[in-house]
């Protein structure tokens, strides 16, 4: 896992991605999905990001062809403009 010191920026209530940290879990490395369908409300991505001095796991809500990526910081979902 490569750690960078560059924080993501919060603009208009959304994060613009800073440097992502590649931190795959075991099923990512084996090419597996977290769920059988590949869809879900809180899918764990292989990425983390530094925000507000802390490192957070990036999650994705995925239903159909569109998904939304976000982090959970201080109990609040913060969504990305682009990921």
Secondary structure, 3 states (H helix, E strand, C coil): CCCCCCCCEEECCEEECCCEEECCCHHHHCCCCCCCCCCEEEEEEEEEEEECCEEEEEEEEEECCEEEEEEEECCEEEEECCC
